[in-house]
Amino acid sequence: MGDGLGQGDLEAALAAYRRAAAKDPNSAFLHLALSQAAVRLDGHFEEALEHALIAQRLDPADDQTRVYVGSLYRLQGNLAEAEKYLVREDKTPFSVDAALLLGPMYLEA
């Protein structure tokens, strides 16, 4: 991995974030960090998505978490769910980052 973290380091980080999130289940930051660690390990995508959704629910005003959730749905190939997080009711993107993610999604579709 390009960041110098090995599989064991990521698994240890994931375990630490799980413990922290269990102690503070209302921390959007911890759920997001847990998600970002889980998504980097094979076989942990669903856990990553679950914690990203919790983080977004705990802090719905955080546009970066919203875009992150949209990107996870994009990785899953679920355009309809991705759009729920990336597009406003008036069909405009929530942010520049959301727009940058939507362009390739629409081309792929």
Contacts in CASP RR format, 6 or more apart in sequence:
PFRMAT RR
TARGET T0000
AUTHOR 0000-0000-0000
METHOD contacts of the structure
MODEL  1
MGDGLGQGDLEAALAAYRRAAAKDPNSAFLHLALSQAAVRLDGHFEEALE
HALIAQRLDPADDQTRVYVGSLYRLQGNLAEAEKYLVREDKTPFSVDAAL
LLGPMYLEA
1 40 0 8 1.000
5 13 0 8 1.000
7 41 0 8 1.000
10 37 0 8 1.000
10 40 0 8 1.000
10 41 0 8 1.000
11 41 0 8 1.000
13 37 0 8 1.000
14 34 0 8 1.000
14 37 0 8 1.000
14 38 0 8 1.000
14 41 0 8 1.000
14 44 0 8 1.000
17 30 0 8 1.000
17 33 0 8 1.000
17 34 0 8 1.000
17 37 0 8 1.000
18 34 0 8 1.000
20 27 0 8 1.000
20 30 0 8 1.000
20 34 0 8 1.000
21 27 0 8 1.000
21 30 0 8 1.000
21 31 0 8 1.000
21 34 0 8 1.000
21 51 0 8 1.000
24 30 0 8 1.000
26 58 0 8 1.000
27 58 0 8 1.000
28 54 0 8 1.000
28 55 0 8 1.000
28 56 0 8 1.000
28 58 0 8 1.000
28 59 0 8 1.000
28 62 0 8 1.000
28 65 0 8 1.000
29 55 0 8 1.000
31 51 0 8 1.000
31 52 0 8 1.000
31 54 0 8 1.000
31 55 0 8 1.000
31 58 0 8 1.000
32 51 0 8 1.000
32 52 0 8 1.000
32 55 0 8 1.000
32 65 0 8 1.000
32 68 0 8 1.000
34 47 0 8 1.000
34 48 0 8 1.000
34 51 0 8 1.000
35 47 0 8 1.000
35 48 0 8 1.000
35 49 0 8 1.000
35 50 0 8 1.000
35 51 0 8 1.000
35 52 0 8 1.000
35 55 0 8 1.000
35 68 0 8 1.000
35 72 0 8 1.000
36 48 0 8 1.000
36 68 0 8 1.000
38 44 0 8 1.000
38 45 0 8 1.000
38 47 0 8 1.000
38 48 0 8 1.000
38 51 0 8 1.000
39 45 0 8 1.000
39 48 0 8 1.000
39 72 0 8 1.000
45 72 0 8 1.000
45 75 0 8 1.000
45 76 0 8 1.000
48 72 0 8 1.000
49 69 0 8 1.000
49 72 0 8 1.000
49 73 0 8 1.000
49 76 0 8 1.000
52 65 0 8 1.000
52 68 0 8 1.000
52 69 0 8 1.000
52 72 0 8 1.000
53 69 0 8 1.000
55 62 0 8 1.000
55 65 0 8 1.000
56 62 0 8 1.000
56 65 0 8 1.000
56 66 0 8 1.000
56 69 0 8 1.000
56 85 0 8 1.000
59 65 0 8 1.000
60 66 0 8 1.000
63 94 0 8 1.000
63 95 0 8 1.000
63 97 0 8 1.000
63 98 0 8 1.000
64 97 0 8 1.000
66 85 0 8 1.000
66 86 0 8 1.000
66 94 0 8 1.000
66 95 0 8 1.000
66 98 0 8 1.000
67 85 0 8 1.000
67 86 0 8 1.000
67 94 0 8 1.000
67 95 0 8 1.000
67 97 0 8 1.000
67 98 0 8 1.000
67 101 0 8 1.000
69 85 0 8 1.000
70 81 0 8 1.000
70 82 0 8 1.000
70 85 0 8 1.000
70 86 0 8 1.000
70 98 0 8 1.000
70 101 0 8 1.000
71 82 0 8 1.000
71 101 0 8 1.000
73 79 0 8 1.000
73 81 0 8 1.000
73 82 0 8 1.000
73 84 0 8 1.000
73 85 0 8 1.000
74 82 0 8 1.000
74 101 0 8 1.000
74 105 0 8 1.000
79 105 0 8 1.000
79 109 0 8 1.000
82 101 0 8 1.000
82 105 0 8 1.000
83 102 0 8 1.000
85 94 0 8 1.000
85 98 0 8 1.000
86 93 0 8 1.000
86 94 0 8 1.000
86 98 0 8 1.000
86 101 0 8 1.000
86 102 0 8 1.000
87 93 0 8 1.000
87 94 0 8 1.000
87 98 0 8 1.000
87 102 0 8 1.000
88 94 0 8 1.000
93 99 0 8 1.000
93 102 0 8 1.000
END
